[in-house]
Amino acid sequence: MTSVLFDKVAFIGLGLIGSSLARVIRAKKLARQIVASTRSVKTLQDAEALGLIDAGYTDAIDAVKAADLVVLALPVRATEHVLKMIQPYLSPNTILTDVGSTKANVVEAAKAVFGELPEGFVPGHPIAGGENTGVHAGKVDLFAQHKVILTPLETSAPWAVEKLTQLWQAADAEVICMDVQKHDEVLAHTSHLPHLMAFNLVEQLATREDNLDIFRYAAGGFRDFSRIAASDPQMWHDIFFSNKKAILNAVDGFETQLKAIRHLIEEDDSQALMGLLEHAQAARQHFNHMLAKKTVMEKELVTQKFTILPKEHQFKGTFSIPGDKSVSHRSIMFGAIAEGTTHVTGFLEGEDALATLQSFKDMGVKIEGPENGNVTIHGVGMSGLKVPEKALYMGNSGTSMRLLSGMLAAQQFDTVMTGDASLSKRPMERIAKPLRLMGAQIQTTGEKGTPPVSITGKQVLKGIQYELPMASAQVKSGILLAGLWAEGETSVTEPEPTRDHTERMLRAFGYEVKTEGNKISLVGGGKLVGTNIQVPSDISSAAFFMVGAAICKDSDVTLEAVGINPTRTGVIEILKQMGGDITVQNERIAGGEPIADIRIRGTQTLKGIHIPEDQVPLAIDEFPALFVAASCAEGRTVLTGAAELRVKESDRIQVMADGLQAMGIECEPTADGIVIEGKGKAGHWDAIFTGADIQSHHDHRIAMSFSIAGLRASEAITIHGTETVATSFPTFTQLTNEAGFSIQTID
């Protein structure tokens, strides 16, 4: 149970939201005293009778004296008046928050009263409500499974934000931090506009002469949509004026879209109307899928964690690992610009690949699925992509953004690509620079060459001969994809071989690609032809099971139909060099990619090695897992030539080093690698790692690597920020639990 957070909580206003929060505080015993102020004596009497407050006042000044938390639960337009009254009676340690649906006007009101804002001032907004209002309408579970948005200011103290976060989490709410302006813009579209539309629709129908029949025979859709028009008119009157600019922008956008639909119906444009409706349906399904699997993370607030408890784990079984993410991305991209239909099986339904899929739907490509890994793409050809109505959102996917940069640079329309908090920190100049050499107009508008990425269309691209300064399959692929539309030949020379999925799949779609040593070339102006693609199981995801089996006594794991593209098999070779018992069997070809079944057994202690640099590009994504293997090995493991790891979803060298050191492993990060002193001993399978709280920095591979370390831990390991695991391996916890390993997921 949550401990006492406050000595005295004072509510100014005690309607639905205020009384519901008071019920939570009372039920969870979060405060020693709860008081309230409202002009209605009856409300105060009822609140005392319900046991919600210890004392009630009609004067707000009496309520806030000695309070360490003041909650403004009143109409937003009354904020400045109330703050003027109570300002002299607030202590420097008082936390001041509100529950209003608009934030900019609340902040302006506070500035007008305080001048220099107090550090305890943290505006807030619970996204919850109901048709009924008043103190009796409150419910202790009103906020459960709902979001609460806090909008900390530069002046807000971390201790105040933390205490409010604890308060709302005690109400079983999901807490998000957001910028004030962004809050008002987002809510204008997602809450304020729908309420305005509901009031408008009900008013429109209520003025009809046959309104009784209209309401009597209304279907469920009308009832569900119009329900919110039963909300408090005074509250929404204030909100519509308080957030006037953002709401009017939202109304303008709605009117424009409504006119477009009206025109299609008026012109009997069946095909265009069906396309619009299908696109809207697909977008809704996409967002449902994403939100169902990914908790919201803003400004580094973690909303999911894994806990692995110490016990003697087993690790056995035969498993089908989800589809390869790299191949899944490319199957959508190439199928979209091909002529004819492409059928994909084994598609990875993780968030990164889904972001790519949705982006092409946003550019007018009809895509059916995914359903159980099956996707059908109706290609539009090299010149068939259409201008998206808004920025393309890439989520956490660097592959999507870098490869699409090459494709979009050649289109006849302008585009903007954005991403989540993690992707927005990743370098994009490495692809932007060579594309500019080809004639593209591309800008990385974030700090230090990071997203958003803005691309100006209608440019004539020229083929170039480009030598990669570092080994990067994403940069190579982005240049080659731009080369599909460029005049003449485009070639990329790599310092070391990188994964060649782009080259293989272009050939599968009938496009000629030449490979001469480390030089890959193609000539622009050709076409792709739709085909069938079988996506192999992802070796990067399989790596966690390989390492888990290699460090666990008597383990025996078989992974079926794993992609063994020779540019990706570094993890197998490195584990073999360390003495791992790995067998590659039943090799075959599927969709142009080599696949095989891989069996791993825990039969002997691994040995530390100096990892050959020629294997580094072939295992670049698997090194976090290999660091765990090295920790369990006997002797020293040295990695060099892997500076690329520092610019992945996180600085994977430093983040892994921090976590391993916290778990009792001696290791030293270097500029381009790491030195790990393994604690393993021949013939011994004892615990290697001590318990620790690990920060994954929202990097999916970091989170899964430290999860596997739990197989050899003496105490509980807790890994924070694991919500991104769904980007590449949505069934990770399910399969590891089937293997005999227990991971607890806490949202």
N, C-alpha and C positions, 0 to 999 in steps of 0.2 A: 504494500500500500504506500502511496506517495506521502511523504512527511509534510508537516505544516510548512507552508510557503510564506504566509503573511500573518502578522498580528491582527491587523484590522483592514478589512476591505469595505470600501464605500461605493455604493452604486448611486449614480445620479440618473434617475429614471429606472423603472422596474416593469417594463413590458415583457414581451415574449422572450427576447434575447437576454435581457438583464436577469429576469427571474429564472431562466433556464441555467444560466451560468451560476447564479446563486445556489440553485439546487445541486449543481455539481460540487461546488465548494463545500456545501454542507455535507453532502453524502460522502465525499472523499476526505473530509476533515482537513481541508487545506488552509483554513484560517481560524484563528481563535475567536474572532468577532466579525460579524457581518452586519452592516448598517445600510440604510438607503434613504434617499431623499427624493420626494416627488410632491407635486402640488396637491395630489389627491390623498386626502386623509383616509378614504375608504381603501385605496390600494395599499397604504401602509398597514392599516389594520388587518387586511386580508393576508398580507405577507407575513405579519407576525403570527397570525392564527395558523398559517401553513407551516410555520417554523422555519421560514426562509431567512429571516433577519432577527437580530437581537434587539434592534432599536430602529425607529423610523422618524424622520424629520421632514418638515415642510420647507425648512431652510437648508440649502446645500452647504452653507458654511458650517453648520453644526455637524453635518455628516462627515466632512472631510478632515476635521481636526484630528491629528495624530494618526491618520490613515497612512499605511505604507503602500496601498494600492487603491487608486481611484479609477472607476470604470464609468465612462460617459456613455450611457445607454439611452440616448435621447435623440430627438430630431436633429439632423446635422446642421440645420440653419440656426439652431439655438446654441451652438457650441461656443461662439465668442462671448455671448451674454453670460453664460454660466462660468466660463473661465475667468472673466473679470471679477466675478463674485468670489471665487474660491482661491484665486491666485495667491493672495497674501497668507493663506493658511496651509499651503503645501510646503512640506519640508524638502530639503535637498535630496533626501533619500526616497521620496515618494515616487512610485511608478504611476504614470498617468497614461491611460490608454482609452480607446473608444471602440465602438462596434459598428460604426457607420459604413454605409455602402459607397461613399465617396471619400477620398483622402486629401486631395489638394486643398479643398476649401477648409478642412479641419486644420491642416498645417498652417494655412494663411491666417485662420482665426487665432491659432496659438501664437504665431509671430506677432500679430497685432497686440496681443495681451502681454506676452512675456518679453518681446524684443529678442533677447538671446534665449533660445529654447533650452529648457532644463534637460539634463542628460537622462532623466527618467521618463521622458515623453516618447512613447512608441505607439504610433497609430496602428489600429488593427481592424480586421473585418472578417467575422465568421460567415462563411458561405452556407447559411442554413436559415430556415424560416418555416412558416406555416400559414394556413389561411386565417387562423384565429389569433387574436392579439390579447394583450393584458397579462396580469400576473398569474391568472389561473390557467392560461394557455401554455405556460412554461413546462418543459419536459427535461428530465435529467439526462436523457439520451439524445437530445436535439442535435448535438454536435458530433455524435459518434459516426465515424466513417465519412465525415464531411471535412472540407478544407477550411483552415483559418489562415488568412493572409495577414502577415505582419509587414509593415512598411517602415523599417528603421530608417532614421535620418542620420546624417553625418554626426549629429550631436548626440545620438542615442548611445547610451552606455551598454557595453556587452552584457553586464550583469542584469540590466533591465530586460534586454531581449531574451536572455536565457531564462529568467524567472517567468516571463510571460509564455515562453515556449513550453516550459514545464506545466504551467497552469492549463494551457489548451490541450496538451498531450494527455493530461489527467482526465480531460473530458472526452478522451478517445478520438480527438480530432487530428488531422494531418496538417502540420504547420509548415507554411511556405513563407519565405521572405521575398519581397518584391519592391521595386522602385515605385514611388508614389505615382508618378505620371503613367508608368506602365500599368499599374493597378487600375487607374481610372479609364484608360483606353481599353484594356481587356474587359473590364466589367461593363463598359458601355455597350460592347458587342454581345457579351455572353449573358448578361443579366438585365441591364437597364433597357436595352432595345426589346428583348422578348417581353418584358413587363409592359412597356409602352404599347407594343403590338397587341398584347392580350387585352389591355384596357380598351384600345381602339376597336378591336374586333367585337368585343362584347357591346360596346357603345353603339357600333354600327348596326348590329343585329337588334339591339334593344329598341331602336327607333323605328323599326319596321312594324307595320300594322299586324303582320302575322307572327310577331315575335314569340307568342306563346307556343305555336307549333314548332317554330325554329328550335326553341330550347327543349321542348318536350321530346322531340325526335333526334336530338343531337347525338352523334356517335361518340365513341370513347375518345377519339382523337380531339374533338372539340372540347370535351370535358377536361382532358388532360392539359391541353394547351391553355384554356381559358381559366383554369384553376387559379393561376397566379394573379388574375384580375380581382380576386377576393382579398388581396393584401390591403394593408392600411393606406387609404388614399392620401392622408396627410404626409406620411413618410415618403411616398413616391412623388408627390407634388414637390417636396423639398429636394429629393434626389434629382429629378429631371432638371431643376434649375441649378442645383449645385454642380452638376457635371454637364452643364449645357453644351460646351464646345464639343466634347467627345461624343455625346449622345447625338448631336446634330450631324456629325460626321458619319456616325453609324446609320442614322436614318437616311442620309444621302446615298450611302452605299446600298442600303436595302431597296430604296426607290429605283435606283439604276438597275439592279438585278431584277426587280419585279417588272420593270418596263421591258427588259430583255425577254423574260418569260412570256409576258403578254404578247409581244410581237411574234414570237414563235407560234403561239396558239392562234393568233389572228391570221397568220400566213399559212396555217396548216403545215408547218414545217416539221413533219413527224420525225425525221431522222435527227435533226438538230435538237428537238425537244427531248427525244429519247437519250441522246448523248449527254445532255445536261443533267437529266434525272439520274442516269446511271453513274455519272461522275460524282454527283452529290451523294448517292448511295454508297459508292466506293469510298469516298472520303469519310463518311460517317462510320463505315465498317473499319476503315483503317485506324481512325482515332479511337474507336472502341477497343480494337485489338491492342493498340499501343498502351492505352490507359489501363487496360485490364492487367497488363504484365509489368508495367513500369510505374513505380511510384514517382511522384513529382519531386524534383530536386532543384532548388533555386539558391544561388549564393552559398553553395557548399553545405546546406542543411541536409544531413543524412537522414533518409527515411527507411532504410532497410539494412539489416546486418545478418551475418551468419555466426552461429556459435557451434563449435565442435567440442564435445565433452571428452575427457580422457577415458579410454577403455581399450580393450583388446579388439581391434577392428579386424574384420575379414575384408578381403578384396578379391572376389571371384565372380565369374559369369561370362556369358557371351552377350555382346551389346552392339546395337546399331547406333552409331553416333550421328547427330544431325548433319545435314548437308553442308558442303563446303561453302563458306561465306563468299570467298573470292569468285568461285564459279557461279554462285547464285546471283551476285551482282551483275556479272557480265552476261548471263543468260537473258536478263531483262533488258539490259542496254542494247545488246546486239539484236535481240528479237524485235525490239521496238523499231529499229531503223532498217530492218530487213524487209524484203518484199515477200509477202505470203505469211503463213501462220507458223509459229514456233510452239512446240509442246515441250514443257519442262517437267521432269519428275525429280523428286528428292529435294525440291527447293527448300532452303532454310527459312523458316518462318520466324526469324529473329528480327529485332527492331532495325538493325542496320540495313539488311536486305529489303525489308518492307519500306524503308525510307526511299530506297532507289525505285522500287515498284510504284510507290505513290507519286514520285516525281514525274514518271513517264505518263501516268494517268493524268496528272495535272497538265501535261503537254499534249493531251488529246489522243493518247494511245489506248485502245480498248484492250484491257487485260482481264481475263477471267481467272478467279482464284486469288490467293492460294487456298487450296482445299486438300488437306492431307499431303502436302508437298507437291501437288499438281497445279501447274500454271499454264494457261494458254494465252499467247500474245499475238495479237493481230497487227503485224508490222505495217508501218506507214511509209516505208522507204526512206531513202537518204534525205529527201526534202519535205517530208510530211509532218515533222514535229510542229506544234503550234505554240504560240506565245502563252505562257501560264498567266493566270489572272493575278497571282501574287508571288512572293518570294518562294523559292523551292526550299523546303526544310529537310536537311540531311541528318538531323538527330545527332548521333554520336559517330557517324560514319565518315572517316577520312577518305576511304576508298571511293565512296559516292561523290564526294566533293571534288577530289582531284581528277578522277576519270571524266566526270561530267564537265569539268572545266574545259577539257579538250574538245568534247562534243559540242558544248554550247558556244564556244568561241567561233564556230563555223556557221551558226544559225543566222537566220534573217530577222531575229528579234532580240531585244535586250532581256537579260535575266539577272536575278540576284539570288544567291544561295546563302542560307543561314544554317546554323547548327546549335546544338545545346551548349551548356556552359563549358564542357570539356572540349568539344570540337572547336569552340571559339578561341581556344588558346593554342591551337596547332598551326604550324607554319604552312602557308600556302604560296609563298613567293617562289618556292622551289619548282612549282609547276607554272606559276604565272610568268616567270622570266623567260623560259623557252617558248611559251606560247606567244609572248610579245615579239620574239624574234621571228615568228611565223607571220606576224602582222595582226595578231589579236589585240583588241582593246580590253584589258582586264585589270581590275583594281582589287587589291586586298584592303578593305576599308577599316579593318581592325588595327589595333596597335601591333607593331612589330610584324607586319605582314600576315596577320591572322584574319579569319572570317569576320564579317560577311564578305563574300566575293561578288563583285559587280562586273558584268560582262556586257559590252556594247556589241550588238549584232551588225550584220551587213558588211562584214569585213572580208576581203579577199585574202585567203591564207596562202602562203608559199611554203613549199617543202624545205626543210633544213637538214643539215647533217649535225647532230647534237651529241656531244660526249657528256654523259652524266657525271657530275662531280662526286656523286655518292651513289651506291647501289640502292635503287628504289624502283620496285615494280610499279608502284602507283604513278610515279612521274613518267617512267617509260611508257606506260599504257596511255596516260593522258596525252602525251605527244603523238603517239601512233594513232590515237583516235582522231585527233585534230587533222592528222595526215590523210585520213580517209576523204576529207573534203579539200585538201590543199592541192595546189598546182605543182606537178612534178613529184619527185621522190622525197620521202621523209625517212631518215634513218636515225637510230639511236644506238650509240655504243656504250656498253656498260663496263664499269671497272671490274666487276665480278658478275657471274650469272645470277639473275633473280628469277622469281617465279614467272613462268611463261604461259599463264592461263590465257592472256589476251591473244598471243600469237596462235595458240592451239585453237581457240574458239573462233577466231576470225577465219581460219582455214576451214573449220567445220561449217561455217556459214558461206563457204565458197569464195572467200577473199584471199588472194595470193599474198603471202608474207614470206620474205626471204630471211634466212638466218645464216650468217657467215661468222662463225666464232662467236664473239660477243657483240656483233653488229646485227641489228634487226632492221629491215627496210620494207617499205611498201610504197606503192604509187597511188596517188589520189585519183578519184573519179570513177571508181568501180562501184559495185553494188553487193549487198548481202542478200542471201536467199534463205527464207525460213527453213528450219530443220528441227530435229528432235534432240533434246539435251537431257542426259541423265546426270544429275549432280552427285558426285561421289561424297562419301562421308568426309568430314573436315579433319585433316591430320592435325591442325592446330588445336582443335577441341579434343581429338584423340590423345594428344600429348599428355593431358592431365591424367588420363587413365594409364598411359604407359609409365609415367613417373610414379603414380600411386602404386602400381603393381610391382615396379622395380624396387621400391623401398619397403615393401610390406612382406613379412615372412609368410611363406607358403601360399602366396597369391597365385592366381591363375586366371588371366583375363584374355578373352579373345574379342577383337574389334572387327566387325564385318564391313567389307566393301569400302575400305578407307582409301582415299586418294593418295597414290604414291608417286605423284609427279616428281621427276628427278630434281626439280628446283625447290622441292619442299621437304625432302627426306632427311635434312640435317639432323633432326631430333632422333631419328632411328640410328643414324651412324654414330652420333655422339654417345648415345646410351650404350651402343654396342662397344665402343671404345672404352667406356667406363666399366665394362664387364657385365652389362645387362643381358639377361636371358631373353632375347627377342627373336621370333621367327616370322618371316614374311612368307605367306603361302597363298596358293590359289590366285596367282597373278592373272589379270585379264584387262581388257580395254572396254571402257564405257564412255560414250559421248566424247571420244577423242582423248580421254584422260585415262592413264593407267591406274588400276585399283587392285587391292589385295586384301586378304584377311591377315591381321596382325595378332600374334599371340605373345603375351608377356608373362613371365613367371618370376616370382621372388625366390630365387634359389641361392643367391650369393650376394655378399656385400659389394656395393659399387666401389670403384677406385677413382680417386681424383686424377684429373688429366689437365694438360694444357690444350685447350680446345683449338683445333686447327682453324686458322683464319679463313681458309677456303670454304669451311662449313658454316661460317657466320651468316652469310646472306640466305643460306638454305634452311636456317632455323631461327630467323630473327624474331618471329612472334612467339617461339616456344621457349625462349630463354628464361622468363620468370619461373616456369615449371622446372627447367633444368637447374636453376639455382637451388631449388628445393632438393633435387637429386644430389647436387654437389655437397649440400650440407650434410646429407646422410652418407656420403662416400667416405672412404678411408683415405686421408691425405688431402693435399691441396689441389684445388681446381682454379685455373687461371683463364680468364676470358679477355681477349684484346680484339681491337678492330670492330667494335660494336657500338660506336658513337651514336648510330641511328636510334638505339634504344632510349636515348635521352629525349627524343622528340616524338614519342608515341602518345597514346592517350594520357600518359603521365611520363615523368622521367623514371623509366622502369629500372634503371640502374640504382638510382638513389632511393626510390621508394622500396625496392626489394631489400636493399642494404639496411635501411632503417628497420624494416620489419624483422629481418633475420637477426639483427643485433638485439632487438627487443626480445627475441625468443632464445637468446643465449648462444648465437652463432658468431664466431669471430670472422669478420669479413671486412674488406677494404675496397670501396668503390674507387675507380680510376676514371680518367677523362673518357676512355673508350671501352671500359669493361669493368671487371671486378676480380678480386682475389678472395676465394672462400676457403677457409680451413675446415674441412669436413670432420665430423665427430664420430663417424662410423668406425667400427672395429670388425675385422673379419670374424664371421661366425656369430656375431651378436646382433640382435634385433631390438635392443632396448630403445627407450624413448630418447630422442635426440633434441627435441625442442621443449623449452619451458613454455608455460602459458603466457599469453600477452593479449593486449588490445591493439589491433592492427588497423591502420588507416590505409584503405586501398586507393584513396584519391579517385574513387569512382571509375577505376580502371578494371574492366572485366577480367583480364588475364591475371592481374595482381590478385584479385579476390579469389579466383579459382585456384591459383597456385598456393596461396596460404591455406586454403581449405584442405588441399591434399596434404599439406604439412601436418595436419591434425592426425594423420595415420600414425605418426611417430612422436606425438606430444605427450608430456607427462601431466599437463594441466589444461584447463579449458583455453581455447583460442577463440577470440571474438574478432570478427572482421567487419569493419564499418564501411558503408557505402557500396553495398553489393548489388544495388538495383540494376546496375549496368550489365550484369551477367546475362540478362535476357537478350542483349544485343547480338550475341554470337552463339550462346549455348542455352536456349530456353529450358531444356530438360536436364540441366546439370545436376540439380539436387535430387531429382527423381531417379536418375540412373545411378548416381553414387550411393543413394540409399538402397537401391536394388542390389548393388554390389556388396552390401554389408557394412557400409560406412554411413554414419548418421550425422547429418547437418541440420541444425535447427535454424529456420528462417524466421526472423522477427521483423515485422513492419512497424 
